Amino acid sequence: MTTPGIPTQPGIPTQLCAPLQDLVTGVRAVVAERLPEQETADRVAALLAPALRHPGLLQEHQCHGDEECYTQHILHVEPDGSFSIVALVWLPGQTTPVHDHVSWCTVGVYQGQETETLYRVDHVDGEDDERHLVVRGGGVNPQGSVTGIAPPGDIHAVSNSGGDTAISLHVYGADIGKLGSSIRRTYDLAHA
């Protein structure tokens, strides 16, 4: 299943390199602890950071993007569906819509840089059903940076604002092979 606008490359059976195998083993142990989502995301971030330092982490076909939209390469889905690891490849200028997620998420920049804008939903005073997105932070995430987020504080947009291809590894607390994407919903900047 593919979410519209996010090309998912067909699975090519591959053997994960040792750092990714170690990451899978570590994430499996963290997930088994059944911690609160933000704590899980933070613990997985600590595991993802050292894996990003390995130059041969991805195979060549897992580093290819698509001219139309950023591309998702599924690297691992845990057999019980409790977590997935994907590589997202971003050509210069590609961006996500403003969105939130179906689960906790940990992101590490493997190559290049990504610009992230974080949002929160605010209610307009005196209007019960009028909600707007407000920027609450963000910045440029360089190669090697890692962050973990969890609902409900997970509304953001991400883009490759650099001049070269960017690649990030994402670990989600969901079966992305089945869902196709971690995006739960997208937001209009004017109204949430």
Secondary structure, DSSP 8 states (H G I E B T S, - for coil): ---TT--B---------HHHHHHHHHHHHHHHT---HHHHHHHHHHHHHHHTT-TTSS-GGGG---SSS-EEEEEEE-TTSS-EEEEEEE-TT-B--SEEESS-EEEEEEESEEEEEEEEEEE-TT-TT-EEEEEEEEEEEETT-EEEE-TTS--EEEE--SSS-EEEEEEESS-HHHHS-SEEEE--SS--
